[in-house]
Amino acid sequence: MTRITRRTFGAGATALALAGCGGARVPAAGPADDLRPVPNAGYADWVARYRARAAADFSDDLLRRAFAGTGYLPGVVARDRNQVEFRRTLEDYLAIAVSDERVARGRAAVAQYRPTLAAIEDRYGVPPELVTAIWGLESFYGDRKGDIPVVSATSTLAYDGRRGAFFEGQLTAALRILRAGDIPADRLVGSWAGAMGHTQFIPTSFEAFAVDFTGDGRRDIWSDDPTDALASAAAYLDRNGWTRGLRWGAEDPEGSLQPQPGGPRFATTSNFNVIKRYNNSDAYAIGVGHLSERIAGGGPLRTPFPPDANGLTKADRVTLQEGLTRAGFDTGGADGVVGPNTEAAIRAYQRARGLPVTGVPSMEMVRAVR
């Protein structure tokens, strides 16, 4: 069987779903300023040439509707080089991906959609908690599906050229989705990288794996009803070799996988590698697996992570964030992840007390604000 990777370009919209955590504020509704179209002559020339080529396969009317209101998005290029799974430690990643809120909402989602998830498991063999965990990581249970026009995102990345052929293929697939009638042009939206809907399929993966589980004649992964999206995620795993009844893996002191030195080890199965077909990252696959276990009622990882490079444990970092916020230096949350807001709060604290302004936490600072 030919293996098709849903997103060969990394985290994609998982970064969107994880945004707002780790000491960062949840962004306001609507695209950020750098995700709005701006004039770009080179991009305009590229689009004109692309549309001339595409005219052989698509009607003038479809191309007009597809490109209406779209344009070059400078923020897309920057985000393409900033993938969250590959920047954070596993401890930080799991603190965000398997937060108490994400676990609680996952349990509520399983309860709400239990009959639907049971029917999906019956057809594709993927447990309800694991499908729900993917939903939680990809779009925070539908809250952060993205509102960027897919045509803008994919054409910007195609023009950028770093992976131009890949994203031109995604753009063309997006046009085929419009032609098939699954979604109107004004609803063809997604993340900055063109991943779409509740479970964040890129256009080619939508074509290959999306299913009409509701039977209404459309594969609607964007709808408020997540049924088609959840079934499509399960179908994706099934088609990529999911083994019914087999766990993804487990925390195991004898396991061969240790993504963070000194941290937990994991023993994994073939289903772990199937999850990585969804996003080729060990951290992502562990996040999905561990979140699914927490949703099912399991507890936190048993093995603690070691202190960070500054000698701080997660508990120390939480204490620091809480203390800084009490002192008037808001860290934007206390999850133990030192993100941009925490660093800014540290700098403000240091500046206010006449200390060297580094933005780097320390045990001295923890003791001072405790």
N, C-alpha and C positions, 0 to 999 in steps of 0.2 A: 504494500500500500504506500502511495506517495504521501509523505508527511508535509503538511502545509502549516507554516507558522502563522498564527493570527497577527502577531505584531513583531516583525523582525527588527523594529527600530527601538526596542527597549520599553521603558516604563509607560510611555504614552500617557493615557489619561489616568493611570494609577496615580501619577503625580498630582493630577487635578483632584482626585478623590482624597489624597492624603494632605492636600493643601489646607491651611487653616489649623493644622495640628503642630505639635512640636514648637510651641512658642511663637506661632504665626497666627495672625488674625484671619478669620474666614473672610474671603474677599466679598466685596459688595456685589449685588446682583448686576449682571451685564458684563460685557467684556472689559478687560483692562484697557487703558488707553493705547498700549502698544499692540493690542489685538484688534484694533479698528483699522480699516483700510486707509492707506496713505498713498499719495501719488508716487509712482515709480516708473520711469519711462522704459527701463529695461524690462521690467515685468510686463508692462503693457504690450511691448513688442513680442515678448514670448507668448503671451496669451493669444495675440492675433495670429501668430504662426501656428499655435496649437489648434485653434479653432478652425483654421483653414484645413489642417490635416483631419480633424475630427469630423468635418462636414461630410466626409465620405461615408460615415457610419451613423451620424445623428442629424436629425432635421434642424433647420435653421431655428424653428420655434423652440425646440428643446434646448439648444445652445443659448438662445436668448434668455430663456427662463433660468437656466442653470447659472449663468454668469451675472444675472441681474443683481446689482448691489454688492457684488463681490470685489475683492481687490487684494493688493499686497499687504501682508500683515507682518511687520517687523518683529513683533514679539514671538512669532512662531519659530523663527530661525534661532533666537536666543534660547528658547525652551528646548529646542531639539538637542542642545548640547548640555542639558542640565537634568539628568535623569536621577530621580530620588533614590532608587534602589542602589545605585552604584556610588553614592556619595556618603551615605550614612552607615554607621555600624549596624550589625544585626540587632543589637539591643535597642538602639534608637528606632530602627525601622519597626520592630515589633511593638514598641511602646506606642507608636502611632497606629499601626495596622491592626493591632489587637487591643485597642484601648477599651476601657470599661464601657464607654458609650457605644462603640462599634459592636461589642459583644451583646449588650442589652438590646440594641436595635435589631441585631441579627436574630436573637431569640424571639423577639416580637414578630419579625417578618416570617419566621418559620411557622409560628402559631397562626398568623393571619392567612398565609398561603398554603397551609398544610395539605389540603386536597390537591391543589395544583402541583405542588412539589412531589407529592406521592405519585401522581400520574406521570410526571416527568421521570422519576426514578424507575417506575415500572417499565417505561419505554426505553430509557437510555442507561439505566444502571448506576447513575450518579446520585449519591445520597443527598437529601434535602439540605443538610447543613453545609455540605461542600459547595453546592450550587449557590447557596445564600452567601457563603463566605466570599466567593468570587464577586457576587453582586455588591457586597459591602466594600470590598477593596477597590473595585473598578469605578463605582459611582456613588459611594456612600448611600446605598439602597435607593438610588434614583435621584438623590438630592443634587448631585453634581455631574449630570450627564454631559454638560458642556453646551454652549450656545453659539459656537463659532461656525459659520457656514463651511461645510466640508469642502466645497469647491474652492473657497478662498484659501483654506489651510493647505490642501493638497497641491494646489497650483503654486502657492508661495514656495513650498518645499521642493516642488519640481523645478521651478525657476532657480532656486538657490543652488542647485546643482550637486550638492554633496552626495545626495542619494537621488539624483534627479530622475533616473529611469524608474526606480521603485515608486516614487510618489507620482510620476506621470501615469504609471499603471493604476495607482489608486484613484487618481482623478478620472481616468477613463472608466474605471469600474463604477465610480459614483454616478457618472452619466448613464451607465447601463441600468443602475438601480432606479434612476428617475424614469428611464424609458420603460422599465418593467411595471411601473406604477405602484411600487411598494410604499412610496412616500412622495408628497409634492415637494417642489424645489424649495419653498420657503420653510419647510420643516427638516430639510436635510442638513442637520447641524450636529456638532460633536465637540470633541476636544480640540486643542490647538494642533494636534497631530493627525486629525481626521478620524479618530476612533469615535464610534457612534453608539448612542443608546445606553440602556441600563448596564449592559455588560461589555460595552466598548469594543465593538467589532470594527476593524478597518474595512473598507469597501470590498476588497477581494475576498476576505474571509466571510463577510456577509453573503456574498454571492455563493460561496462554497458550502456554508454551514447553516445559515439562518433558516429557521423553520416557521411555518404558519401553524402553531400549536392550537390556536383558538379556532381555526377553520374558517376565518372570515375572508380568505382570499388574498391577504396581504401579510408579509413578514414584517410586523411593526414592532421593532425593538425600541422605538422612541415613545410609545404610548404611555400614559399614566398607568395603565395595566401592564405589569412587567412580564406577563405570561410568555409571550413569544421570545422575549430576551432571555429569560431563565432557561427555557427549553432549548434555545439556540446555543447557549453556553454548554449545556449538558450534551447536546448533539455534537458540538465541537470536540469535547473530550472523548465521547464515544467513538467518533470517527478517527481520532488520533490514537486509539488503542487502549482506552480505559478498561480495566478489568473489574467487572462487577464483584462486589464483596471483598475487595482487597483494600487495606488501608493505604494511605499515602506514605506512611512512615510513623516514626515516633521518636521522642527524646530517648536516647539510649547512651549510657556512659561508654559503651563499647562501639558505638556507631562510628562510621568512617567519615562522616561529613561534619566538619566543625568550621562554620563560616567565620567566626570571630575567635581569635586565639584566647584561650582561657575560658571560653564560654561553653554553652551546652553542645553536646554532640548529638547527631541524629542518625538513625538507621532509616534508610528510605527504600521504597519499592518502585516497581515500574510505573505505578500511578503517579509518583512524584515527578518522574520525567514527563508524563503526560501533562501534568499541570504546567510544567515549564514550556510545553508547546504553546500554552496560552500567553506566557510571558517568560522569556528565557533568562530567569534570574533565580538563583537559589533562595535569596531572601524572599522574593515574591512567593515561591512555591511553599516555603516554610510558613510564611504569613497566612496563606490560604489554608494550609493544613492545620496550623495551630488555631486560627480563628474558627475553623469548622468544629474543632474539638471543644473550644470554649462555648460556642453556640449550643453544642450538644450537652453542655453541663460540666465539662471538664474544667480543671483548675489551671493555674499558671504553670509555667515551666518550673521544674524542681531545681535545676542547676542554676545558681546565680551567675551573673556576668561579672567579670573582674572590674576593678576601678578603671576609669578612663585615663587618658594621657595626663590629666591634671590631678590624678589621685582621688577623684571623686566617684563614689558609687551613685547609682540612680537615686537612692534615698537622699544622698547629700545634695544632688542637683535639684530635687524636688524641694528640699528645705531652703536652698538658695533662692529658688524662684518664688516661693511663698514669702520669704523674708524680704526680698527686694520689693515685691508688690505691696506688702504691708508698709514698707518705708516710703512708698510713693513712686517707685520705679517699676512700672507695670511690665511684666514679662509676657503677658498675653496668655497665661495658662501655667499650670504647674504639673507637667507630665514627665519631667526629668530629661527632656530633650533640649539641649542648648541650641536653639534656632536663632534667626535674625533678631527677633524681639527680645529674647533673653540677652543676647550680646549687646544690643542697644541699651538695655536697662543696666547692664554691668558698666558700660562706658559712662552712662549718666551718673551712676552711683560713684564711680571712681572720680569723675570730674567734680562732683559736688563735694567730695572729701579731700580734694587736692592730691589724689593718688595718681600714679602713672596710668594713663588711659589706654588700656590694652583690649578691653572687651573679653578678657580671658578669666574664667572662674578659678577660684582657689579655695582651699580649706579655710584660710584666714578669713575670707569673705563669708563663707558659710557660718563660721563661728560668730562673726560680727553681726550678722543679720538674724541669727537664730532667735 
